[in-house]
Amino acid sequence: MQNIEKNLIQVRSQIEQAANRYQRSPGDISLLAVSKKKPPEDIRAAYAAGQRDFGENYLQEAQQKFPALSDLDLNWHFIGAIQSNKTRVLAEHFAWVHGIDRFKIAQRLSDQRPDSMPRLNVCIQINVDLEPSKSGIALEQVASLAERINQLPRLRLRGLMAMPAPHEDIKAQREPFARLRHELYRLNQNGLDCDTLSMGMSHDIEAAIAEGSTLVRIGTAIFGERL
Ligand SMILES: *Cc1c(COP(=O)(O)O)cnc(C)c1O
């Protein structure tokens, strides 16, 4: 068996075990395979093993992969930092954009989303630890941005995304994810129909699932280390 297929089976079973441990339904947690810096052949191998959702961080790199994989029915997610002059490519080629951190970007995406495509799924990125090196907004700013994005006709606001600072132990890993979970609950209480917590990577997948993640973004554990 190819490594990528083996790894995928392993990651799926890790998701299932964590779900069982924390009284969650494994079917409520989707797996996004993060394929940044990996060639189209690797994506093909994952596809052959049943994977359909793939995440890319760099627009130029993603654009190079699209033609090589156009025969496959893939759901592309953009999980990188967004430049406002690059929104058209996102609007025309992706199913999801996870890193929304300002209204202007959301508005451009909505304006540029082709009518022939379903609404673009988006998540607001939260900088939970207020790290200067990371994009995302503070938790206190989420409610008002979410209200405004929710009005945009060609977007579908699905929920929240975060990439907390790394921690060794699971208790420390869970804390920022719990804050995201509370914030999603508050949005729901305010009448917003959001259903997604995009959180959990290779090193903190269990903590994220414990705190209600509905979409884990896994790169290294599927495709191996990136050079
Ligand atoms: C690279 C990346 C991932 C995947 O990280 P791994 O540690 O390789 O699983 C997930 N989310 C974002 C936003 C990333 O940039």
The ligand as a Tripos MOL2 file, in Angstrom:
@<TRIPOS>MOLECULE
LIG
   15    15     1     0     0
SMALL
NO_CHARGES

@<TRIPOS>ATOM
      1 C1         -0.0440   23.9080    6.9300 C.3       1 LIG1
      2 C2         -1.3680   24.1450    7.5650 C.ar      1 LIG1
      3 C3         -2.1010   23.0830    8.1230 C.ar      1 LIG1
      4 C4         -1.5930   21.6600    8.1990 C.3       1 LIG1
      5 O1         -0.5850   21.5540    9.1400 O.3       1 LIG1
      6 P1          0.0930   20.1390    9.5210 P.3       1 LIG1
      7 O2          0.7870   20.4350   10.7850 O.co2     1 LIG1
      8 O3          1.0140   19.8030    8.3970 O.co2     1 LIG1
      9 O4         -1.0110   19.1510    9.6890 O.co2     1 LIG1
     10 C5         -3.3520   23.3760    8.6420 C.ar      1 LIG1
     11 N1         -3.8590   24.6350    8.6220 N.ar      1 LIG1
     12 C6         -3.1830   25.6690    8.1060 C.ar      1 LIG1
     13 C7         -3.7960   27.0220    8.1140 C.3       1 LIG1
     14 C8         -1.9150   25.4630    7.5660 C.ar      1 LIG1
     15 O5         -1.2350   26.5140    7.0760 O.3       1 LIG1
@<TRIPOS>BOND
     1     1     2 1
     2     2     3 ar
     3     2    14 ar
     4     3     4 1
     5     3    10 ar
     6     4     5 1
     7     5     6 1
     8     6     7 2
     9     6     8 1
    10     6     9 1
    11    10    11 ar
    12    11    12 ar
    13    12    13 1
    14    12    14 ar
    15    14    15 1
@<TRIPOS>SUBSTRUCTURE
     1 LIG1         1 GROUP 0 **** ****
